[in-house]
Amino acid sequence: MDTHLIKTVNKLQDAFSTVGLQNPISDLPQIVVIGSQSSGKSSVLENIVGRDFLPRGTGIVTRRPLVLQLINRPATPKTNGTIKNENQDDIANDLTGGDNIDEWGEFLHLPGQKFYKFGEIREEIIRDTEAKTGKNLGLSPQPINLRIFSPNVLTLTMVDLPGMTKVPVGDQPKDIEKQIREMLLQYITKPNAIILSVTAATQDLANSDGLKLARQVDPEGSRTIGVLTKVDLMDQGTDVIDILAGRVVPLRLGYVPVVNRGQRDIESNKTITKALTAEKDFFERHSAYHSKAQYCGTPFLARKLNMILMHHIRNTLPEIKAKIQNALVKYQQELTQLGDPLGDSPANQANLVLNIITEFCNEFRTIIDGNSNDLSSFELSGGARISFVFHELYANGVKSVDPLEQIKDVSIRMMLYNSSGSSPALFVATTAFEVMVKQQIKRLEEPSIKCINMVYDELVRILGQLLSKQFFKRFPTLKDKFYHIVLAFFKKALNPTNKLVSDLVSMEASYINTGHPDFLNGHQAIAIVNEQLKNKNQPPAATTTPAITNGKQKPRSSPQQPDLQTSQPHTPTEDENGFFGSFFSSAKKTNTSSGMMDAPPQSLKAGGTLTDREFMEIEVIKMLIVSYYNIVKRTVIDMVPKAIMLNLVSHAKEKLQRELLTELYKSDVLDDLLEESEFSQQRRKECKKMVEALQKADEIVGSV
Ligand SMILES: Nc1nc2c(ncn2[C@@H]2O[C@H](COP(=O)(O)OP(=O)(O)OP(=O)(O)O)[C@@H](O)[C@H]2O)c(=O)[nH]1
């Protein structure tokens, strides 16, 4: 093989292996040898490879495909430090099978076994062929896979195939011709196969089986080279000049006449080197060829192949160049992101910390305000999540609190008794209403505090997002510090926020503004309830009369109170007219029966059937509670988010930067803060190495 081609490919392969990229030219065309039996295919292949390792001879010799992978590997440096010359052992290794530690063969079916003697490779091919096909000329499509490692070969694949034959002999099946054709087609149909169609010059070219088959898969002849063997065996006075001139069966890539070793040469162990010299002499001395001797013989065939391979490589170069360029851009970008290694200059360090703090805070504000560059279209982020907490979670949480859920009619009744003190009340007790509504307002503190915690969680989430930035990967200590400082800052802001929010709720509870324009006044409430009472006392219409709860209407009957719908309408007695009517009436009954006045029991409870007045009082109170509660709900839904924004979110937006600067922008901590992570240091080295290697690779590709 052309050493220039080998060197070029090696350079490209080196360029790629140093940068760890998949080598795009590893896929060089396969060279496939086809032709009639004994036309000299194996001989041609051997001459091209320059090694004597294939079984050759008369009759059918190649009976299984031989897939020969040539693998280029660098020569082992000599102990004296000089690199071995590529060709220095060329002759020594010939036929004799002399050992060369840099060249060996390996069979797929004998993994791990290295064959340094090429004669032994041939023996193994014969042994394994017979093992699979028997000794009696049988054929098999099962390939023998052989890899040859050498500094002197191109990494490419060559395939030696059984010769085409028509008449079965020995153990061969009747359709041997068809079977072989199919076997060959499998290999030559691949578009990257270069077909070496071998025909003995002693044979009629028009009947060449190899050419006919090649034309089937390559009608243009763009990848078929005609090889004419046994030119030395032609009758005196005949030659292949007409064929070479394209006057017989023209081929775009032309024909190359060669002279391989004859059977006698093989038997006398003539070396390839000697055979090549003899071939050269033959063409130079032959009267028909001597003027065109440079276009004849194995070296010219090898050059032709090299040219085709070079052409292929040139075609692949733009792709290689693009791959190198892309990788270069990628690594250069990463290198820029990693930044330069920091010098010890305190001014540099301080500047960097300042920049990181500024960038962090800007980004933090941007995320909260929703102006971030990487806005997601899949999920809510940053400020939008906080807004969701306020307007969905918190607002709905507050709206769902039912003030009457915890207020039973009996407790209202009890409260009414108690709030009127020792004198019977004249009308709806304001005190009872206020006491009850205040208790209910206090219940709004819990969802409000929960809302603060949810917003806090969102801030921590944003913090996590920001800490995943590249520069924090580079400085783990700085990242850690940021985390703790910012978290502590948020936590500190929680206290005034909690205080402000609970104060807001307390404010609501501290003064019940019955003069609020939206508040349902007592008269309206009484009118509504009176209407209900009227309906109640007119059965059966009363059965549909609802009581008002939390602004909604629901059936009034409940287990805690007598079912007013079923109790008979009654005229209130004198006793029952007071708030304590029921109680006194029952107490009186007790006293009358015992005939004496006992001390009141330890625990006194209001009981007995509700009077209409009590019913009215209870319903009015409930209605007022619901009305007032709705006003308070609206206020907290409006105010609590404002309080959280003021003391937590906006506070962070405004004051976080100062906090970070106070804590981090100090000369005595800079050294520790900016200690780079192992990862960054390592990665920078890797990237630098890659950039250098890629630049070199780019140069190499440019020079090919
Ligand atoms: N004199 C002479 N003999 C040749 C030439 N080429 C091949 N031979 C002889 O022809 C015979 C067949 O050569 P091989 O290389 O085994 O041919 P093949 O095409 O591989 O044979 P099969 O694999 O059996 O089809 C051998 O005895 C070779 O020595 C040549 O150019 N000149």
PDBQT file of the ligand as one rigid body, heavy atoms in Angstrom, charges set to zero:
ROOT
HETATM    1  N1  LIG A 801       2.133 -18.041 -14.114  1.00  0.00    +0.000 N 
HETATM    2  C1  LIG A 801       1.181 -17.473 -13.427  1.00  0.00    +0.000 A 
HETATM    3  N2  LIG A 801       0.483 -18.192 -12.605  1.00  0.00    +0.000 NA
HETATM    4  C2  LIG A 801      -0.465 -17.566 -11.890  1.00  0.00    +0.000 A 
HETATM    5  C3  LIG A 801      -0.738 -16.195 -12.012  1.00  0.00    +0.000 A 
HETATM    6  N3  LIG A 801      -1.741 -15.887 -11.180  1.00  0.00    +0.000 NA
HETATM    7  C4  LIG A 801      -2.066 -17.019 -10.546  1.00  0.00    +0.000 A 
HETATM    8  N4  LIG A 801      -1.335 -18.028 -10.976  1.00  0.00    +0.000 N 
HETATM    9  C5  LIG A 801      -1.435 -19.396 -10.528  1.00  0.00    +0.000 C 
HETATM   10  O1  LIG A 801      -2.775 -19.782 -10.702  1.00  0.00    +0.000 OA
HETATM   11  C6  LIG A 801      -3.162 -20.656  -9.665  1.00  0.00    +0.000 C 
HETATM   12  C7  LIG A 801      -4.386 -20.124  -9.009  1.00  0.00    +0.000 C 
HETATM   13  O2  LIG A 801      -4.038 -18.993  -8.328  1.00  0.00    +0.000 OA
HETATM   14  P1  LIG A 801      -4.872 -18.518  -7.082  1.00  0.00    +0.000 P 
HETATM   15  O3  LIG A 801      -4.318 -17.212  -6.665  1.00  0.00    +0.000 OA
HETATM   16  O4  LIG A 801      -4.982 -19.580  -6.106  1.00  0.00    +0.000 OA
HETATM   17  O5  LIG A 801      -6.224 -18.310  -7.819  1.00  0.00    +0.000 OA
HETATM   18  P2  LIG A 801      -7.647 -18.095  -7.184  1.00  0.00    +0.000 P 
HETATM   19  O6  LIG A 801      -8.413 -17.360  -8.190  1.00  0.00    +0.000 OA
HETATM   20  O7  LIG A 801      -7.511 -17.475  -5.874  1.00  0.00    +0.000 OA
HETATM   21  O8  LIG A 801      -8.162 -19.563  -7.063  1.00  0.00    +0.000 OA
HETATM   22  P3  LIG A 801      -9.493 -20.062  -6.311  1.00  0.00    +0.000 P 
HETATM   23  O9  LIG A 801      -9.509 -19.377  -5.049  1.00  0.00    +0.000 OA
HETATM   24  O10 LIG A 801      -9.275 -21.514  -6.232  1.00  0.00    +0.000 OA
HETATM   25  O11 LIG A 801     -10.601 -19.724  -7.207  1.00  0.00    +0.000 OA
HETATM   26  C8  LIG A 801      -1.995 -20.761  -8.757  1.00  0.00    +0.000 C 
HETATM   27  O12 LIG A 801      -1.261 -21.934  -9.031  1.00  0.00    +0.000 OA
HETATM   28  C9  LIG A 801      -1.158 -19.593  -9.067  1.00  0.00    +0.000 C 
HETATM   29  O13 LIG A 801       0.214 -19.851  -8.900  1.00  0.00    +0.000 OA
HETATM   30  C10 LIG A 801       0.035 -15.464 -12.905  1.00  0.00    +0.000 A 
HETATM   31  O14 LIG A 801      -0.138 -14.234 -13.091  1.00  0.00    +0.000 OA
HETATM   32  N5  LIG A 801       0.993 -16.151 -13.625  1.00  0.00    +0.000 N 
ENDROOT
TORSDOF 0
